[in-house]
Amino acid sequence: MAFIYSVTERKNSIPNAKMPRVAVATSRMMGVVPLHQIAKSISVRSTVHRADVNAVLTVLPEVVLEYLSQGLSVRLGELGSFALRFRSKAAATAKDFSSSNVKKVHIRYTPSPIMLAEMATVPVRSISSLIAEKKKAEEANEKTEEANEKTEEGVKPKDDKEPDNGGL
């Protein structure tokens, strides 16, 4: 398990910077884990059947949203907590401010200290090193397959019949 990144160069947005271009890392996701796979993984680690885990995980967002809409923060143990946040347009005075000034509502996730500590132990790898490693493994597999084919070709099955000498 590792955090994967790719490196891209872009224009330096800092005014009067010494370097006009900089190289920065961008995190890369290697795929998506669907809900049924998460449910299966949880059921293997617990005494709860996959269907029951799936049912709970399916309703979880609905319950979390219910509590968030009541102005509550939702803490999910070692996973972390969720809270509503929003952006608003400024008004000249508090009297002039109304709910129409609120422009963007979003949910903020804050990982628990345990989650942060666990994430700190995960290594970081570049996607280019991952691709090179995969290519090397594929080449090794091809060589193994070729060696197996040559071995199979070199071994002739024995014929149980005695050679025909033409009656001599």
N, CA, C and O of each residue as an XYZ file, in Angstrom:
672
protein
N       0.848     -1.175      0.000
C       0.000      0.000      0.000
C       0.892      1.236      0.000
O       1.860      1.316      0.756
N       0.558      2.187     -0.848
C       1.330      3.423     -0.922
C       0.468      4.528     -1.492
O      -0.495      4.270     -2.215
N       0.815      5.756     -1.166
C       0.184      6.895     -1.810
C       0.928      7.115     -3.123
O       2.159      7.147     -3.135
N       0.204      7.265     -4.220
C       0.796      7.387     -5.540
C       0.685      8.834     -6.012
O      -0.335      9.493     -5.815
N       1.769      9.315     -6.646
C       1.747     10.671     -7.178
C       2.379     10.712     -8.564
O       3.160      9.837     -8.935
N       2.026     11.736     -9.309
C       2.700     12.021    -10.571
C       3.263     13.438    -10.459
O       2.794     14.244     -9.656
N       4.254     13.719    -11.260
C       4.908     15.029    -11.215
C       4.580     15.788    -12.490
O       4.702     15.256    -13.594
N       4.167     17.023    -12.325
C       3.891     17.887    -13.476
C       4.602     19.218    -13.281
O       4.816     19.672    -12.157
N       4.956     19.823    -14.392
C       5.547     21.158    -14.334
C       4.479     22.170    -14.678
O       3.632     21.941    -15.542
N       4.536     23.294    -13.987
C       3.575     24.357    -14.277
C       4.196     25.710    -13.975
O       5.261     25.811    -13.366
N       3.510     26.729    -14.413
C       3.977     28.092    -14.191
C       3.944     28.393    -12.701
O       2.989     28.039    -12.010
N       4.981     29.043    -12.214
C       5.045     29.432    -10.815
C       4.117     30.618    -10.606
O       4.289     31.660    -11.238
N       3.139     30.471     -9.728
C       2.148     31.532     -9.514
C       2.596     32.573     -8.494
O       1.879     33.541     -8.241
N       3.777     32.381     -7.908
C       4.283     33.355     -6.933
C       4.886     34.537     -7.699
O       5.786     34.355     -8.519
N       4.388     35.745     -7.430
C       4.932     36.918     -8.140
C       6.426     37.095     -7.856
O       6.884     36.894     -6.731
N       7.164     37.468     -8.880
C       8.604     37.727     -8.780
C       9.390     36.524     -8.267
O      10.397     36.687     -7.578
N       8.950     35.358     -8.589
C       9.637     34.142     -8.149
C      10.927     33.961     -8.942
O      11.019     34.384    -10.095
N      11.929     33.327     -8.317
C      13.200     33.076     -8.986
C      13.056     32.013    -10.064
O      13.780     32.033    -11.059
N      12.122     31.081     -9.872
C      11.901     30.012    -10.847
C      10.571     30.278    -11.565
O       9.518     30.280    -10.926
N      10.607     30.501    -12.879
C       9.347     30.760    -13.595
C       8.454     29.524    -13.682
O       7.232     29.640    -13.767
N       9.071     28.335    -13.660
C       8.309     27.083    -13.686
C       8.756     26.223    -12.507
O       9.911     26.274    -12.084
N       7.815     25.430    -11.983
C       8.113     24.540    -10.870
C       7.524     23.161    -11.133
O       6.542     23.022    -11.862
N       8.132     22.150    -10.533
C       7.606     20.787    -10.613
C       6.869     20.505     -9.315
O       7.396     20.734     -8.226
N       5.636     20.003     -9.441
C       4.834     19.710     -8.259
C       4.237     18.311     -8.360
O       4.033     17.787     -9.456
N       3.967     17.726     -7.224
C       3.360     16.397     -7.182
C       1.846     16.535     -7.104
O       1.313     17.436     -6.456
N       1.169     15.613     -7.786
C      -0.286     15.541     -7.750
C      -0.657     14.114     -7.379
O      -0.145     13.160     -7.965
N      -1.549     13.970     -6.408
C      -1.933     12.619     -5.994
C      -2.713     11.932     -7.109
O      -3.466     12.574     -7.840
N      -2.526     10.632     -7.230
C      -3.195      9.834     -8.264
C      -3.967      8.714     -7.599
O      -3.433      8.005     -6.746
N      -5.190      8.556     -7.979
C      -5.997      7.438     -7.505
C      -5.856      6.311     -8.511
O      -5.926      6.535     -9.720
N      -5.659      5.116     -8.016
C      -5.422      3.968     -8.885
C      -6.700      3.203     -9.193
O      -6.655      2.165     -9.853
N      -7.820      3.695     -8.732
C      -9.097      3.049     -8.994
C     -10.125      3.467     -7.966
O      -9.884      4.353     -7.146
N     -11.278      2.814     -8.022
C     -12.380      3.107     -7.121
C     -12.827      1.796     -6.479
O     -12.951      0.776     -7.157
N     -13.066      1.831     -5.188
C     -13.575      0.657     -4.481
C     -15.078      0.860     -4.285
O     -15.491      1.794     -3.597
N     -15.894     -0.002     -4.882
C     -17.348      0.157     -4.753
C     -17.852     -0.260     -3.368
O     -17.165     -0.964     -2.629
N     -19.043      0.180     -3.039
C     -19.632     -0.084     -1.732
C     -19.703     -1.575     -1.419
O     -19.419     -1.977     -0.291
N     -20.074     -2.399     -2.391
C     -20.194     -3.842     -2.115
C     -18.850     -4.464     -1.740
O     -18.807     -5.420     -0.966
N     -17.753     -3.932     -2.280
C     -16.420     -4.449     -1.924
C     -16.049     -4.044     -0.505
O     -15.449     -4.824      0.234
N     -16.409     -2.820     -0.127
C     -16.158     -2.369      1.249
C     -16.961     -3.232      2.218
O     -16.446     -3.660      3.251
N     -18.223     -3.483      1.879
C     -19.073     -4.323      2.726
C     -18.469     -5.723      2.864
O     -18.457     -6.294      3.954
N     -17.978     -6.264      1.771
C     -17.367     -7.596      1.803
C     -16.124     -7.594      2.703
O     -15.937     -8.510      3.504
N     -15.283     -6.574      2.571
C     -14.068     -6.478      3.386
C     -14.402     -6.353      4.871
O     -13.732     -6.948      5.715
N     -15.439     -5.578      5.186
C     -15.842     -5.424      6.587
C     -16.399     -6.739      7.123
O     -16.098     -7.124      8.253
N     -17.208     -7.430      6.322
C     -17.812     -8.673      6.803
C     -16.761     -9.740      7.069
O     -16.925    -10.554      7.979
N     -15.687     -9.749      6.292
C     -14.600    -10.716      6.507
C     -13.892    -10.437      7.834
O     -13.395    -11.357      8.484
N     -13.851     -9.170      8.227
C     -13.140     -8.785      9.456
C     -14.051     -8.770     10.687
O     -13.600     -8.433     11.782
N     -15.313     -9.127     10.519
C     -16.247     -9.079     11.637
C     -17.165    -10.293     11.601
O     -17.003    -11.191     10.775
N     -18.121    -10.300     12.505
C     -19.086    -11.395     12.542
C     -20.381    -11.026     11.825
O     -21.353    -11.780     11.871
N     -20.397     -9.878     11.168
C     -21.604     -9.392     10.506
C     -21.596     -9.822      9.045
O     -20.571     -9.745      8.368
N     -22.734    -10.267      8.579
C     -22.874    -10.710      7.192
C     -22.749     -9.527      6.236
O     -23.115     -8.402      6.578
N     -22.231     -9.788      5.039
C     -22.016     -8.740      4.036
C     -23.296     -7.967      3.724
O     -23.244     -6.748      3.567
N     -24.433     -8.636      3.630
C     -25.696     -7.958      3.310
C     -26.073     -6.961      4.405
O     -26.591     -5.882      4.114
N     -25.816     -7.321      5.663
C     -26.126     -6.415      6.775
C     -25.200     -5.199      6.760
O     -25.639     -4.070      6.980
N     -23.922     -5.440      6.499
C     -22.951     -4.334      6.415
C     -23.351     -3.410      5.268
O     -23.345     -2.188      5.420
N     -23.694     -3.989      4.131
C     -24.100     -3.202      2.965
C     -25.317     -2.338      3.287
O     -25.376     -1.175      2.889
N     -26.289     -2.903      4.007
C     -27.495     -2.152      4.373
C     -27.152     -0.959      5.259
O     -27.689      0.133      5.075
N     -26.257     -1.173      6.218
C     -25.858     -0.087      7.123
C     -25.099      0.996      6.358
O     -25.366      2.185      6.531
N     -24.150      0.582      5.509
C     -23.363      1.569      4.758
C     -24.228      2.345      3.769
O     -23.952      3.511      3.485
N     -25.261      1.712      3.249
C     -26.151      2.377      2.295
C     -26.937      3.497      2.964
O     -27.159      4.543      2.353
N     -27.358      3.296      4.200
C     -28.160      4.293      4.901
C     -27.296      5.323      5.642
O     -27.802      6.370      6.046
N     -26.006      5.040      5.825
C     -25.119      5.934      6.579
C     -25.115      7.371      6.049
O     -25.254      8.294      6.852
N     -24.963      7.612      4.742
C     -24.963      9.000      4.273
C     -26.258      9.755      4.608
O     -26.226     10.947      4.915
N     -27.373      9.063      4.547
C     -28.666      9.672      4.863
C     -28.706     10.122      6.329
O     -29.171     11.218      6.642
N     -28.215      9.262      7.209
C     -28.208      9.570      8.641
C     -27.229     10.703      8.940
O     -27.547     11.610      9.709
N     -26.039     10.655      8.336
C     -25.044     11.709      8.551
C     -25.610     13.050      8.093
O     -25.485     14.046      8.805
N     -26.223     13.088      6.928
C     -26.809     14.334      6.413
C     -27.905     14.853      7.333
O     -28.037     16.061      7.531
N     -28.682     13.951      7.886
C     -29.752     14.346      8.816
C     -29.173     15.110     10.005
O     -29.674     16.170     10.378
N     -28.102     14.553     10.601
C     -27.484     15.214     11.751
C     -26.771     16.514     11.347
O     -26.829     17.506     12.074
N     -26.109     16.504     10.204
C     -25.434     17.723      9.744
C     -26.442     18.845      9.526
O     -26.173     19.995      9.871
N     -27.593     18.523      8.960
C     -28.616     19.546      8.691
C     -29.225     20.089      9.979
O     -29.887     21.127      9.959
N     -29.011     19.404     11.092
C     -29.457     19.900     12.397
C     -28.372     20.751     13.065
O     -28.524     21.189     14.206
N     -27.269     20.976     12.329
C     -26.193     21.800     12.868
C     -25.236     21.033     13.759
O     -24.485     21.633     14.527
N     -25.257     19.713     13.665
C     -24.382     18.899     14.501
C     -23.181     18.403     13.698
O     -23.263     18.209     12.485
N     -22.083     18.205     14.389
C     -20.913     17.561     13.792
C     -21.095     16.070     14.019
O     -21.610     15.657     15.058
N     -20.678     15.264     13.057
C     -20.828     13.815     13.161
C     -19.444     13.191     13.269
O     -18.608     13.339     12.377
N     -19.215     12.487     14.382
C     -17.930     11.823     14.593
C     -18.130     10.327     14.407
O     -18.954      9.708     15.079
N     -17.356      9.750     13.476
C     -17.437      8.321     13.192
C     -16.187      7.605     13.702
O     -15.417      7.033     12.930
N     -16.009      7.651     15.007
C     -14.916      6.940     15.664
C     -13.557      7.268     15.068
O     -13.210      8.434     14.878
N     -12.789      6.214     14.773
C     -11.432      6.383     14.270
C     -11.390      6.877     12.832
O     -10.329      7.265     12.344
N     -12.529      6.868     12.148
C     -12.576      7.384     10.782
C     -12.382      8.894     10.769
O     -11.609      9.416      9.965
N     -13.079      9.595     11.652
C     -12.971     11.048     11.724
C     -14.328     11.680     11.875
O     -15.298     11.014     12.238
N     -14.400     12.983     11.594
C     -15.671     13.690     11.774
C     -16.036     14.486     10.533
O     -15.191     14.813      9.700
N     -17.331     14.788     10.440
C     -17.891     15.548      9.331
C     -18.630     16.744      9.900
O     -19.305     16.632     10.923
N     -18.506     17.892      9.242
C     -19.210     19.097      9.670
C     -19.560     19.925      8.443
O     -18.839     19.913      7.445
N     -20.686     20.651      8.527
C     -21.076     21.528      7.421
C     -20.287     22.827      7.490
O     -20.065     23.371      8.572
N     -19.878     23.305      6.366
C     -19.219     24.599      6.220
C     -19.833     25.274      5.003
O     -20.431     24.611      4.155
N     -19.687     26.587      4.916
C     -20.178     27.270      3.732
C     -19.391     28.539      3.473
O     -18.693     29.057      4.345
N     -19.526     29.020      2.255
C     -18.937     30.295      1.852
C     -20.081     31.268      1.669
O     -21.186     30.900      1.269
N     -19.786     32.510      1.970
C     -20.843     33.503      1.814
C     -20.287     34.787      1.222
O     -19.094     35.080      1.295
N     -21.198     35.529      0.641
C     -20.876     36.846      0.091
C     -20.993     37.851      1.230
O     -21.942     37.802      2.013
N     -20.038     38.751      1.321
C     -20.035     39.741      2.404
C     -21.176     40.739      2.226
O     -21.613     41.022      1.110
N     -21.639     41.257      3.343
C     -22.652     42.316      3.350
C     -22.084     43.490      4.139
O     -21.187     43.315      4.964
N     -22.605     44.679      3.887
C     -22.092     45.884      4.549
C     -22.313     45.823      6.053
O     -21.452     46.243      6.827
N     -23.465     45.302      6.471
C     -23.771     45.207      7.901
C     -24.462     43.873      8.161
O     -24.893     43.180      7.239
N     -24.553     43.538      9.446
C     -25.231     42.298      9.822
C     -26.705     42.349      9.426
O     -27.296     41.324      9.086
N     -27.304     43.560      9.470
C     -28.706     43.738      9.076
C     -28.915     43.426      7.603
O     -29.963     42.912      7.212
N     -27.899     43.743      6.774
C     -27.990     43.534      5.320
C     -27.729     42.077      4.922
O     -28.001     41.677      3.790
N     -27.204     41.300      5.856
C     -26.867     39.905      5.543
C     -28.129     39.051      5.599
O     -28.922     39.157      6.535
N     -28.306     38.197      4.578
C     -29.449     37.270      4.574
C     -28.957     35.897      4.097
O     -27.798     35.742      3.713
N     -29.836     34.928      4.126
C     -29.448     33.576      3.706
C     -29.066     33.534      2.232
O     -28.367     32.614      1.811
N     -29.506     34.505      1.441
C     -29.116     34.527      0.027
C     -27.636     34.863     -0.148
O     -27.085     34.666     -1.231
N     -26.990     35.366      0.896
C     -25.555     35.636      0.840
C     -24.734     34.345      0.930
O     -23.565     34.323      0.547
N     -25.343     33.285      1.431
C     -24.660     31.999      1.521
C     -24.610     31.419      0.113
O     -25.645     31.200     -0.518
N     -23.397     31.173     -0.370
C     -23.218     30.761     -1.766
C     -22.893     29.289     -1.950
O     -23.392     28.667     -2.888
N     -22.087     28.729     -1.099
C     -21.672     27.355     -1.316
C     -21.610     26.611      0.005
O     -20.843     26.974      0.896
N     -22.423     25.566      0.127
C     -22.416     24.713      1.313
C     -21.609     23.464      0.970
O     -21.806     22.860     -0.085
N     -20.720     23.087      1.848
C     -19.951     21.868      1.636
C     -19.747     21.148      2.961
O     -19.977     21.707      4.033
N     -19.313     19.904      2.864
C     -19.063     19.089      4.049
C     -17.563     18.978      4.240
O     -16.834     18.612      3.319
N     -17.113     19.294      5.434
C     -15.689     19.176      5.752
C     -15.455     17.888      6.521
O     -16.109     17.608      7.525
N     -14.514     17.122      6.026
C     -14.102     15.895      6.703
C     -12.793     16.169      7.424
O     -11.861     16.727      6.845
N     -12.725     15.777      8.680
C     -11.500     15.894      9.458
C     -11.119     14.516      9.964
O     -11.832     13.935     10.781
N     -10.003     13.987      9.487
C      -9.596     12.654      9.949
C      -9.280     12.669     11.444
O      -8.857     13.687     11.992
N      -9.491     11.537     12.086
C      -9.168     11.416     13.512
C      -7.648     11.389     13.679
O      -6.930     11.105     12.721
N      -7.152     11.680     14.879
C      -5.703     11.586     15.110
C      -5.154     10.194     14.788
O      -4.029     10.071     14.303
N      -5.935      9.155     15.054
C      -5.494      7.789     14.755
C      -5.361      7.602     13.246
O      -4.388      7.016     12.771
N      -6.348      8.105     12.491
C      -6.312      8.007     11.032
C      -5.104      8.774     10.480
O      -4.407      8.284      9.592
N      -4.864      9.966     11.005
C      -3.713     10.762     10.556
C      -2.398     10.042     10.851
O      -1.488     10.041     10.021
N      -2.300      9.432     12.027
C      -1.080      8.712     12.389
C      -0.873      7.519     11.453
O       0.253      7.254     11.033
N      -1.939      6.804     11.127
C      -1.841      5.664     10.207
C      -1.434      6.123      8.810
O      -0.612      5.483      8.155
N      -2.012      7.234      8.358
C      -1.679      7.751      7.023
C      -0.220      8.174      6.943
O       0.400      8.075      5.884
N       0.330      8.643      8.057
C       1.730      9.077      8.074
C       2.690      7.916      7.871
O       3.843      8.135      7.497
N       2.243      6.681      8.109
C       3.122      5.526      7.964
C       3.083      4.936      6.554
O       3.893      4.071      6.220
N       2.150      5.397      5.731
C       2.018      4.855      4.374
C       3.097      5.486      3.492
O       3.233      6.709      3.466
N       3.867      4.665      2.768
C       4.914      5.231      1.907
C       4.327      5.994      0.720
O       3.167      5.807      0.352
N       5.137      6.837      0.143
C       4.744      7.633     -1.016
C       5.580      7.171     -2.198
O       6.804      7.079     -2.094
N       4.923      6.875     -3.338
C       5.635      6.386     -4.529
C       5.180      7.155     -5.752
O       4.020      7.555     -5.856
N       6.103      7.357     -6.673
C       5.748      8.012     -7.927
C       5.086      6.999     -8.847
O       5.390      5.807     -8.804
N       4.185      7.487     -9.670
C       3.492      6.597    -10.596
C       4.472      6.042    -11.622
O       4.300      4.922    -12.103
N       5.503      6.820    -11.962
C       6.489      6.329    -12.932
C       7.248      5.127    -12.379
O       7.559      4.205    -13.134
N       7.558      5.110    -11.074
C       8.241      3.947    -10.491
C       7.296      2.746    -10.454
O       7.732      1.607    -10.620
N       6.020      2.996    -10.239
C       5.028      1.921    -10.227
C       4.885      1.303    -11.613
O       4.804      0.082    -11.747
N       4.853      2.140    -12.639
C       4.748      1.663    -14.021
C       5.999      0.871    -14.398
O       5.900     -0.185    -15.024
N       7.179      1.375    -14.020
C       8.433      0.675    -14.318
C       8.465     -0.685    -13.624
O       8.911     -1.672    -14.210
N       7.999     -0.737    -12.394
C       7.965     -2.005    -11.651
C       7.011     -2.998    -12.322
O       7.313     -4.186    -12.428
N       5.872     -2.504    -12.765
C       4.896     -3.371    -13.442
C       5.467     -3.902    -14.755
O       5.294     -5.075    -15.084
N       6.152     -3.027    -15.505
C       6.754     -3.432    -16.780
C       7.827     -4.486    -16.542
O       7.921     -5.455    -17.296
N       8.631     -4.308    -15.509
C       9.684     -5.264    -15.182
C       9.078     -6.619    -14.816
O       9.597     -7.661    -15.215
N       7.987     -6.603    -14.062
C       7.312     -7.852    -13.675
C       6.726     -8.547    -14.901
O       6.783     -9.772    -15.008
N       6.162     -7.766    -15.829
C       5.603     -8.348    -17.054
C       6.703     -8.987    -17.901
O       6.510    -10.070    -18.454
N       7.850     -8.325    -18.005
C       8.972     -8.875    -18.761
C       9.469    -10.166    -18.121
O       9.792    -11.124    -18.823
N       9.531    -10.194    -16.803
C       9.964    -11.402    -16.097
C       8.971    -12.539    -16.349
O       9.378    -13.685    -16.535
N       7.679    -12.229    -16.355
C       6.656    -13.248    -16.636
C       6.793    -13.788    -18.055
O       6.659    -14.990    -18.286
N       7.066    -12.879    -19.015
C       7.241    -13.306    -20.407
C       8.438    -14.247    -20.531
O       8.355    -15.261    -21.225
N       9.545    -13.924    -19.870
C      10.739    -14.774    -19.915
C      10.451    -16.133    -19.293
O      10.900    -17.157    -19.807
N       9.712    -16.150    -18.202
C       9.353    -17.416    -17.552
C       8.487    -18.257    -18.468
O       8.681    -19.468    -18.576
N       7.521    -17.611    -19.135
C       6.647    -18.334    -20.068
C       7.445    -18.898    -21.237
O       7.224    -20.036    -21.652
N       8.378    -18.096    -21.770
C       9.223    -18.564    -22.876
C      10.071    -19.754    -22.436
O      10.208    -20.725    -23.179
N      10.634    -19.686    -21.249
C      11.457    -20.780    -20.733
C      10.608    -22.040    -20.554
O      11.066    -23.144    -20.852
N       9.389    -21.881    -20.073
C       8.485    -23.020    -19.900
C       8.136    -23.640    -21.243
O       8.079    -24.864    -21.364
N       7.902    -22.806    -22.258
C       7.578    -23.313    -23.599
C       8.759    -24.091    -24.178
O       8.567    -25.152    -24.772
N       9.973    -23.576    -24.012
C      11.161    -24.264    -24.524
C      11.351    -25.593    -23.820
O      11.720    -26.577    -24.461
N      11.110    -25.647    -22.531
C      11.234    -26.885    -21.772
C      10.222    -27.913    -22.271
O      10.542    -29.091    -22.430
N       8.993    -27.449    -22.516
C       7.953    -28.357    -23.005
C       8.286    -28.876    -24.401
O       8.016    -30.037    -24.708
N       8.872    -28.026    -25.253
C       9.232    -28.439    -26.615
C      10.392    -29.432    -26.601
O      10.434    -30.339    -27.433
N      11.321    -29.278    -25.684
C      12.506    -30.125    -25.624
C      12.217    -31.517    -25.082
O      13.006    -32.435    -25.307
N      11.132    -31.693    -24.390
C      10.783    -32.993    -23.818
C       9.772    -33.655    -24.733
O       8.629    -33.209    -24.833
N      10.200    -34.736    -25.411
C       9.324    -35.481    -26.324
C       8.686    -36.613    -25.543
O       9.360    -37.283    -24.760
N       7.408    -36.833    -25.745
C       6.769    -37.949    -25.035
C       7.291    -39.276    -25.562
O       7.541    -39.419    -26.759
N       7.454    -40.247    -24.671
C       7.934    -41.576    -25.048
C       6.813    -42.322    -25.744
O       5.644    -42.229    -25.369
N       7.205    -43.066    -26.773
C       6.251    -43.885    -27.504
C       6.366    -45.301    -26.953
O       7.456    -45.872    -26.945
N       5.257    -45.875    -26.495
C       5.284    -47.197    -25.896
C       5.487    -48.303    -26.928
O       5.822    -49.431    -26.567
N       5.292    -47.998    -28.178
C       5.446    -49.026    -29.223
C       6.919    -49.213    -29.533
O       7.714    -48.275    -29.486
N       7.254    -50.447    -29.850
C       8.623    -50.728    -30.274
C       8.755    -50.295    -31.726
O       7.789    -50.387    -32.483
N       9.931    -49.825    -32.132
C      10.091    -49.384    -33.515
C       9.898    -50.547    -34.480
O      10.293    -51.683    -34.217
N       9.284    -50.220    -35.590
C       9.027    -51.237    -36.638
C      10.289    -51.412    -37.468
O      10.721    -50.476    -38.141
N      10.890    -52.608    -37.429
C      12.118    -52.882    -38.174
C      11.813    -53.512    -39.512
O      12.733    -53.993    -40.174
N      10.607    -53.534    -39.928
C      10.244    -54.112    -41.217
C      10.374    -55.622    -41.213
O      10.614    -56.216    -42.264
N      10.224    -56.254    -40.072
C      10.257    -57.699    -39.966
C      11.660    -58.253    -39.879
O      11.822    -59.470    -39.962
N      12.679    -57.439    -39.718
C      14.043    -57.969    -39.634
C      14.408    -58.410    -38.281
O      15.526    -58.878    -38.064
